[in-house]
Amino acid sequence: MKHGRPSIRTVMMGILLTSMPATLWAWEKTDTLILNRIYSYQKEHKKDIKGLEDNIYVKCRYNVEKRNPTLWLIPSMYALARDPREYIRESYSRVTINSAHDMTINRQVLAGTVRRNRNAMSPLLNFITPNIYDIDLYDGHMLSPFNKVNHRFYRFRQRTLNDGTTRIDFRPKLYNTQLLNGYAIVETETGRIIRTILNGEFDMITFRTEIIQETDSGIPRKCNTAATFRFLGNRISAIFDANYDCQKPLPDSIQRVSSRRLMSDLRPIALTETDRQIYKAYDRQHEKDTVAPDTVSRHQRLLKKIFWDTIGENLFTPIAAENGPASFRLSPIINPLYLSYSEHHGLRYKMRLRSRYTFSPHRYLTFDPTVGYNFKQRQLYFTAPLRMTYNPKRNGYAEIVYGNGNRISNSCVQKVIDEIYQDSLIENKRDMDKFRDNHFRVFNNIMIFPWLDIESGFVYHRRSAVNKALMRQYGMPDEYCSFAPMLGVKIQPWTYGPLLSVDWERGIKGINHSDLNYERWEFDASWKHHIPGLRILNLRAGGGFYTSKEKNLFVDFVNFRDRNLPEGWDDDWSGDFQLLRSREYNESDYYLRGHVSYETPMLIGTWIPYLGKFIEKERLYISSVLLEKSRPYFELGYGFTNRYISVGAFASFRNTHFDRIGVEFEFELFRRW
């Protein structure tokens, strides 16, 4: 064989192949190194920010580009739904930082052209204090690309600059509303983030945020956000500037003072020409309305005041007031947020009132009623807790609760009637065993040790028949009353472990017409285990039983009951049964149950084209219960939540036999607004 010199092409190919692995290795090594420096920087320089105080100046400028009447339905956008197209709002606040996402904001001085200095586009308040080193950039939302736990969600590229810094570009591997794209300028030697640009979408707001860090505490020095809100043809743009570490402190006695003159002395940056023009236009309109009120007829002014200022604001916006130690807040009368539907309960609507009177920092009175209407049952439900907190450090409070609870079944009543009268003689059996339940609870709670709470008091029930005429027709009581002392013990011996509870209740006859004698015990264990990456594992197990009872007893457990005013995604969906028939809650003298749910930002639905990008969280459910005279009952479910709605689909089984399927949903629209 003849051996000649290798060709130029062969030599070049050999050089390329031998050098490629080294080049790729070097790129990967450098990339990993700078990321590890970022991940470790905050750990090495982390400061305890609990109790840290700061003065923050915030300026928001709004431009209403397009709007229509649907803007009225958004609680914090009603103030922008009329008259001018441009608004400005300024605030100077004292902020106390309790943790990375828990802050107490005391707004001391306000100024602007928004009606009554209301907050508009409330989710923008989340952009005041982003924590770029934490797992979630904002509280419970946005997985930060600068936290090691979230590395698997992002792709990174880097470029070394000439000034000793490195630019890192990042983008999500899978587009989702919980992920961001953008870049950061990083100090190469230390991994300290100097400046970053974040682009994302949060609750119908598309935003671009610039964060200038320059501190080791995780709190930025400046945070500037350009945002655009779109909803049903409405389009509003906003520029949001937050400046930290302002050097002009104010006394604590100054709170929510509306003064443009005082604001001009406090603001750390000058107003732009656009800002000044907005103020000038507002002043001209205000002067015109003040000097020449006769240009508008008295009738027109009256209609405007009634329909816009009075009815409009009270229908579509939260009604809130604060005067010294007293404050209250009523949810909007028209608000899709409080509308929910389930296969079993049908359509429901609810409203809430939150009120408080503060006697001192360690003693305050709260009254927080919730009212709901069930359209399927045509029944109004309410619960009205009045609580006096006298020792917050010890979780010490006394509470009175009055409510009309859920409809409850008593199969014993129907059995008695069936034994005395033949079925053929009973023409109208509708709601024969259904009773309305009005209850009154008085109890006190105190924390004996950091791991032990004790609750004691009494509960009084008055249960009246839904079909009273039928009860009277067959000589049965149409009302039953019960009075019972109660004792509850809650134990949490481990800081991050499960919460254990024991509840005891003993019915006593003869007190205020009470005619039921019983004793009930319940045991419960629940654990919400937080896993890095905004993942949560919910575990719950429990049981209850009656040690004594009479044949006409109402079986009514505390932890195992049908709920007509559920709290939705955050609470009841992980600890209740969605398809179990309401009658079965009240037929068994005992129960043993267990629940497991796993929640994560991205699981199954995230991979669905076009739709997956809007899913914020997903959840898997497994629940089971063992009842008297019933086969073991199981429920399997899948749910997701996003900016619009929370949906859960469930299937139930008796042993291994399929029972039925159902859907639960609640509106999440504008929950954060």
Stockholm file with secondary structure:
# STOCKHOLM 1.0

chainA/1-673         MKHGRPSIRTVMMGILLTSMPATLWAWEKTDTLILNRIYSYQKEHKKDIKGLEDNIYVKCRYNVEKRNPTLWLIPSMYALARDPREYIRESYSRVTINSAHDMTINRQVLAGTVRRNRNAMSPLLNFITPNIYDIDLYDGHMLSPFNKVNHRFYRFRQRTLNDGTTRIDFRPKLYNTQLLNGYAIVETETGRIIRTILNGEFDMITFRTEIIQETDSGIPRKCNTAATFRFLGNRISAIFDANYDCQKPLPDSIQRVSSRRLMSDLRPIALTETDRQIYKAYDRQHEKDTVAPDTVSRHQRLLKKIFWDTIGENLFTPIAAENGPASFRLSPIINPLYLSYSEHHGLRYKMRLRSRYTFSPHRYLTFDPTVGYNFKQRQLYFTAPLRMTYNPKRNGYAEIVYGNGNRISNSCVQKVIDEIYQDSLIENKRDMDKFRDNHFRVFNNIMIFPWLDIESGFVYHRRSAVNKALMRQYGMPDEYCSFAPMLGVKIQPWTYGPLLSVDWERGIKGINHSDLNYERWEFDASWKHHIPGLRILNLRAGGGFYTSKEKNLFVDFVNFRDRNLPEGWDDDWSGDFQLLRSREYNESDYYLRGHVSYETPMLIGTWIPYLGKFIEKERLYISSVLLEKSRPYFELGYGFTNRYISVGAFASFRNTHFDRIGVEFEFELFRRW
#=GR chainA/1-673 SS CCCCCCCHHHHHHHHHHHHHHHHHHHHHHHHHHHHHHHHHHHHHHCCCCTTEEEEEEEEEEEEEEECCGGGGGSGGGGGGSSSCSEEEEEEEEEEEEEETTEEEEEEEEEEESSGGGCCCSGGGGGGSSCCTTSSEEETTEEECTTSGGGGGGEEEEEEECTTSEEEEEEEESSCCTTCCEEEEEEETTTCCEEEEEEEEEETTEEEEEEEECCCSSSCCSEEEEEEEEEETTEEEEEEEEEECSCSCCCCTTCCSEECHHHHHHHCSSCCCHHHHHHHHHHHHHHHHHHHCGGGSCHHHHHHHIIIIIIIIHHHHSCEEEEETTEEEEECCSSCGGGEEEETTTEEEEEEEEEEEEEEETTEEEEECCEEEEETTTTEEEEEEEEEEEEEGGGTEEEEEEEECCCCEECHHHHHHHHHHSCGGGCCCCTTTTEEEEEEEEEEEEEEEETTEEEEEEEEEEEEEESSHHHHHHTTCCSEEEEEEEEEEEEECCSTTSCEEEEEEEECBTTSTTCCCCCEEEEEEEEEEEEETTTEEEEEEEEEEEEEECCTTCCCCCSSSCCCSSCCCTTTGGGTSCSSSCGGGGGTCSEEEEEEEEEEESSSSGGGSTTTGGGCCEEEEEEEEEEETTSCCEEEEEEEEECSSEEEEEEEEEETTEEEEEEEEEEECTTTTC
#=GC SS_cons         CCCCCCCHHHHHHHHHHHHHHHHHHHHHHHHHHHHHHHHHHHHHHCCCCTTEEEEEEEEEEEEEEECCGGGGGSGGGGGGSSSCSEEEEEEEEEEEEEETTEEEEEEEEEEESSGGGCCCSGGGGGGSSCCTTSSEEETTEEECTTSGGGGGGEEEEEEECTTSEEEEEEEESSCCTTCCEEEEEEETTTCCEEEEEEEEEETTEEEEEEEECCCSSSCCSEEEEEEEEEETTEEEEEEEEEECSCSCCCCTTCCSEECHHHHHHHCSSCCCHHHHHHHHHHHHHHHHHHHCGGGSCHHHHHHHIIIIIIIIHHHHSCEEEEETTEEEEECCSSCGGGEEEETTTEEEEEEEEEEEEEEETTEEEEECCEEEEETTTTEEEEEEEEEEEEEGGGTEEEEEEEECCCCEECHHHHHHHHHHSCGGGCCCCTTTTEEEEEEEEEEEEEEEETTEEEEEEEEEEEEEESSHHHHHHTTCCSEEEEEEEEEEEEECCSTTSCEEEEEEEECBTTSTTCCCCCEEEEEEEEEEEEETTTEEEEEEEEEEEEEECCTTCCCCCSSSCCCSSCCCTTTGGGTSCSSSCGGGGGTCSEEEEEEEEEEESSSSGGGSTTTGGGCCEEEEEEEEEEETTSCCEEEEEEEEECSSEEEEEEEEEETTEEEEEEEEEEECTTTTC
//
